[in-house]
Amino acid sequence: MDKNLNRRHFVKTAAIGGMGLGLAGNFTSLYGKSTSEGKKVGIIGLDTSHSVAYTKTLNAPDAGAEYCGYKIVAAYPKGSSEIKSSYERIPGYIDEVKKFGVEIVNSIDELISKVDVVLLETNDGRLHREQALPVLKAGKKMFIDKPIAATLADAIAIFDTAKQYNVPVFSSSSLRYISGMDKIQQGVIGKVVGADAYSPAHLEKTHSDIFWYGIHGVETLFAIMGTGCKSVSRTFTEDTDFVVGVWNDNRIGTFRGIRSGKGGYGGIAFGEKDNLVLGNFEGYNPLLIKIIEFFNTGVVPVASAETLEICAFMEAAQESKLKKGASIEIESVMAKAKKKQKN
């Protein structure tokens, strides 16, 4: 056998062994309550199943290498105080995450003092701007679960504040990473010429219609189409939403929001070479892997401009509903939101 190859094998093995010893010295409990430097994760909001799902994955004894040793060590449980389906979950979810070694704290400031990065999971988007501010001031990288905010104006404010404090932040629905999306983005079907996406679109009186749940399908649509939507029109019934977006290059993308019959998530992308039907929703782990990559690198996987356009699309859809299906210009919605945010 080649002596050089033998030497390379020894060096690689020794390095891996040393890394293992280093990691072993940094974890002092089965669920990693004490983690390696820079990898302590905090959660804001235990009123969503996402918080429990992320905890079970990251704090599992056999968590995969793709999670890079990040562990959730603390959680501030308070979320919505108005949305019954959210606040009723909190006691049970507290019990769930405590089983994985997560400390429950009494304030966001206390949480920040114990962690390196933050998952803002509060189900109520109206609270996100207020809850994000101390995290950004502290310079902690943060993922904000959908919706990034309950209004476009608040979303703009969050990104402006992140820029002010030079802290990377991003938001996404897990449906951005639905099965088949990678093939579209790899160019398998060629240039995308249009798309249809669908998801459940349950309504919640505290939020504009699509911000609450339809955002999942809208995020799928934008993941396929990209940015550049110029106008939106919406047809609304008690059972269904149908929203048509026209892009600057005259491509058309649609979102169907489902409130009766069989629900589900999916869509179809129309390409120059082929059409592709998206597969099944595969859980939260594909998004969680992207979040961990972001925590490691500080590079956001979804640009703020795209997230803001998603919010503008949903706000334009709400205005179209109020105006009985009229076409609403995205540019005008953006302008009004920026004026409102400054005031």
C-alpha positions in Angstrom: 0.0 0.0 0.0 1.2 3.6 -0.8 3.0 5.0 2.3 1.5 8.5 1.6 -2.0 7.0 1.6 -1.3 5.3 4.9 -0.1 8.6 6.4 -3.1 10.5 5.1 -5.4 7.8 6.6 -3.7 8.1 10.0 -3.9 11.9 10.0 -7.6 11.8 9.0 -8.4 9.2 11.7 -6.5 11.0 14.4 -8.3 14.3 13.5 -11.7 12.6 13.7 -10.8 10.9 17.0 -9.7 14.2 18.4 -12.9 15.9 17.3 -14.9 13.2 19.0 -13.0 13.6 22.2 -13.5 17.4 22.0 -17.2 17.0 21.5 -17.5 14.4 24.3 -15.9 16.9 26.7 -18.5 19.6 25.8 -21.7 17.6 26.4 -22.4 16.9 30.0 -25.9 15.4 29.8 -27.7 12.9 27.7 -29.7 15.7 25.9 -26.8 18.2 25.5 -28.1 20.8 28.0 -24.4 21.9 28.0 -23.3 22.3 24.4 -20.2 23.3 22.6 -19.4 27.0 22.4 -21.6 28.9 20.0 -24.2 26.1 19.6 -26.7 26.8 22.4 -30.1 27.4 20.8 -33.0 29.2 22.5 -36.7 29.1 21.6 -39.2 32.0 21.9 -42.7 30.6 22.0 -44.0 27.2 23.0 -47.4 27.7 21.5 -46.6 25.7 18.3 -45.8 22.1 17.5 -42.7 23.3 15.6 -41.0 24.1 18.8 -41.4 20.5 20.1 -40.4 19.0 16.7 -37.2 21.0 16.6 -36.4 20.1 20.2 -36.9 16.4 19.6 -34.7 16.5 16.6 -31.8 18.6 17.9 -31.7 17.2 21.4 -32.1 13.5 20.4 -29.1 11.4 21.6 -28.6 10.2 18.0 -29.0 13.6 16.3 -27.4 13.5 12.9 -24.1 15.1 11.9 -26.1 17.5 9.7 -27.2 19.3 12.9 -23.6 20.1 13.8 -24.0 19.7 17.6 -26.6 22.4 18.0 -28.9 21.8 21.1 -31.9 23.7 22.4 -31.0 24.6 26.0 -33.6 27.1 27.0 -37.1 28.3 26.0 -39.3 31.3 26.8 -42.8 29.8 26.5 -45.1 32.8 26.2 -46.7 33.1 22.8 -50.2 34.3 21.9 -52.5 35.3 24.7 -55.5 35.7 22.4 -55.4 32.7 20.0 -57.0 29.8 22.0 -55.6 27.1 19.8 -52.2 28.4 20.5 -52.1 29.3 24.2 -53.9 26.1 25.3 -50.9 24.1 24.0 -48.3 25.9 26.1 -48.5 23.8 29.3 -48.2 20.5 27.4 -45.4 21.7 25.2 -43.5 22.9 28.3 -43.7 19.4 29.7 -42.6 18.0 26.3 -39.4 20.1 25.9 -38.4 19.7 29.6 -38.1 16.0 28.9 -35.2 16.9 26.5 -33.3 19.0 29.1 -34.7 22.4 28.1 -34.7 25.0 30.8 -37.9 27.2 30.9 -37.0 30.9 31.5 -39.2 33.8 32.6 -38.2 36.5 30.0 -36.6 37.0 26.6 -33.7 38.8 28.2 -33.0 35.8 30.4 -33.2 33.5 27.4 -30.7 35.7 25.5 -28.2 35.5 28.3 -28.2 31.7 28.1 -28.0 31.1 24.3 -26.0 31.8 21.2 -28.8 31.7 18.5 -32.6 32.0 18.6 -35.6 30.3 17.0 -38.5 32.7 17.2 -41.5 30.3 17.0 -44.4 32.2 18.5 -47.5 31.3 16.5 -48.9 34.8 16.7 -47.2 36.9 14.0 -48.4 40.1 15.6 -45.8 39.6 18.4 -42.8 38.9 16.2 -41.6 42.5 15.8 -41.7 43.1 19.6 -40.1 39.8 20.4 -37.4 40.0 17.7 -36.1 43.5 18.9 -34.1 42.4 22.0 -32.6 39.4 20.1 -31.4 41.7 17.3 -30.1 44.3 19.8 -28.1 41.4 21.5 -26.6 40.5 18.1 -27.9 36.9 18.1 -28.6 35.3 14.7 -32.3 34.4 14.5 -34.7 32.3 12.5 -38.3 33.6 12.6 -41.0 31.0 11.8 -43.9 31.8 9.5 -45.4 34.3 9.2 -42.4 36.6 9.8 -45.0 39.2 11.0 -48.7 39.7 10.7 -48.3 42.7 8.4 -45.9 43.8 5.6 -45.1 47.0 7.6 -43.9 44.9 10.6 -41.9 42.6 8.3 -40.1 45.7 6.8 -39.4 47.0 10.4 -37.9 43.6 11.4 -35.5 43.6 8.4 -34.6 47.3 8.9 -33.8 46.6 12.5 -31.7 43.6 11.6 -29.8 45.7 9.1 -29.3 48.5 11.8 -27.7 46.0 14.2 -26.0 44.0 11.4 -27.6 40.8 12.5 -28.6 38.1 9.9 -32.2 36.9 10.1 -34.5 34.9 7.9 -37.9 33.5 7.8 -39.4 30.6 5.8 -42.2 28.0 5.8 -41.1 24.4 5.7 -43.1 24.0 2.5 -40.3 25.9 0.7 -38.5 22.5 0.9 -41.3 20.2 -0.2 -40.2 17.1 -2.2 -39.3 17.9 -5.8 -38.4 21.6 -5.2 -34.7 20.8 -5.4 -35.2 19.5 -9.0 -36.9 22.7 -10.1 -34.1 24.8 -8.6 -31.5 22.6 -10.2 -33.0 23.4 -13.6 -34.3 19.9 -14.4 -37.4 21.4 -16.1 -35.6 24.3 -17.6 -36.7 27.9 -17.0 -39.9 28.0 -15.0 -42.7 29.6 -17.1 -45.5 29.3 -14.5 -46.7 27.5 -11.4 -49.8 26.5 -9.4 -49.5 25.8 -5.7 -52.0 24.9 -3.0 -52.2 24.4 0.7 -54.8 24.6 3.5 -55.9 28.2 4.2 -57.6 28.1 7.6 -58.7 31.6 8.8 -57.9 33.2 12.1 -59.6 36.5 13.0 -56.5 38.0 14.5 -54.6 37.8 11.2 -55.2 38.8 7.6 -56.6 35.7 5.8 -53.6 34.3 4.1 -50.9 35.4 6.6 -52.2 32.8 9.1 -52.0 29.6 7.2 -52.2 30.1 3.5 -48.6 31.4 3.6 -47.5 27.8 3.3 -48.8 27.6 -0.3 -47.7 31.1 -1.1 -44.2 30.2 0.0 -44.2 27.2 -2.2 -45.3 29.4 -5.1 -42.5 31.8 -4.6 -39.9 29.1 -4.1 -40.9 27.9 -7.7 -41.4 31.3 -9.4 -38.9 33.5 -7.6 -39.4 37.2 -7.1 -40.9 39.8 -9.5 -44.6 39.6 -9.0 -46.2 42.8 -10.2 -49.9 42.3 -9.5 -52.4 40.1 -7.6 -56.1 39.4 -7.8 -58.1 37.1 -5.6 -61.3 35.2 -5.7 -62.7 34.3 -2.3 -65.4 31.9 -1.1 -66.0 30.4 2.3 -64.4 27.1 1.1 -61.7 28.3 -1.3 -59.2 31.1 -2.1 -57.9 31.4 -5.6 -55.1 34.0 -6.0 -53.5 34.9 -9.4 -50.1 36.6 -9.5 -48.7 38.1 -12.7 -44.9 38.5 -12.8 -42.9 41.2 -14.5 -42.0 38.9 -17.4 -45.7 38.0 -17.8 -45.4 34.6 -16.2 -48.5 33.6 -14.1 -48.4 31.8 -10.8 -51.5 30.8 -8.8 -52.2 29.9 -5.2 -55.3 27.8 -4.2 -56.2 28.0 -0.5 -58.3 25.0 0.7 -60.9 25.2 3.4 -63.1 22.2 2.6 -62.6 18.7 1.2 -59.2 17.0 1.3 -56.5 19.4 2.2 -52.8 18.8 1.6 -49.8 20.7 0.2 -48.3 20.6 -3.3 -48.3 22.1 -6.7 -47.0 21.9 -10.2 -44.2 23.8 -11.9 -44.4 24.4 -15.7 -41.0 24.5 -17.4 -39.5 25.0 -20.8 -38.3 21.4 -20.9 -40.9 19.6 -18.7 -43.6 20.0 -16.1 -43.1 18.7 -12.6 -45.6 17.8 -9.9 -44.3 18.4 -6.4 -44.3 15.5 -4.0 -45.3 15.2 -0.4 -44.6 17.4 2.6 -41.7 15.6 4.3 -41.7 17.3 7.7 -39.7 20.0 9.3 -36.2 18.5 9.1 -35.3 19.9 5.6 -36.0 23.4 6.9 -34.2 22.7 10.2 -31.0 21.7 8.3 -31.1 25.0 6.4 -31.6 26.8 9.8 -28.5 25.1 11.2 -26.4 25.9 8.1 -27.5 29.6 8.6 -26.5 29.5 12.3 -23.1 28.1 11.2 -22.4 30.5 8.4 -24.6 33.6 8.9 -25.6 33.3 5.2 -29.4 33.5 4.8 -31.0 30.8 2.5 -34.0 33.1 1.8 -33.3 36.8 0.9 -35.2 39.5 2.8 -36.5 40.9 -0.6 -38.3 37.6 -1.3 -39.8 37.3 2.2 -41.1 40.9 1.9 -42.6 40.2 -1.6 -44.4 37.2 -0.2 -45.9 39.5 2.5 -46.8 42.0 -0.2 -48.4 39.3 -2.2 -50.6 38.2 0.7 -51.5 41.8 1.6 -52.4 42.6 -2.0 -54.6 39.5 -2.0 -56.4 40.8 1.1 -56.9 44.2 -0.6 -58.2 42.4 -3.7 -60.7 40.5 -1.6 -62.0 43.8 -0.1 -62.2 45.3 -3.6 -64.2 42.3 -5.0 -61.3 40.7 -7.0 -59.7 43.8 -8.4 -56.1 43.5 -9.6 -53.8 45.1 -7.0 -50.3 46.4 -7.8 -47.5 45.0 -5.6 -45.6 48.3 -5.9 -48.5 50.2 -4.4 -48.8 47.8 -1.5 -45.1 48.1 -0.8 -45.3 51.9 -0.9 -48.2 52.0 1.5 -46.5 49.6 3.9 -43.2 51.6 3.9 -45.1 54.8 4.7 -47.0 53.1 7.5 -43.8 51.6 8.9 -42.1 55.0 9.0 -45.1 56.6 10.8 
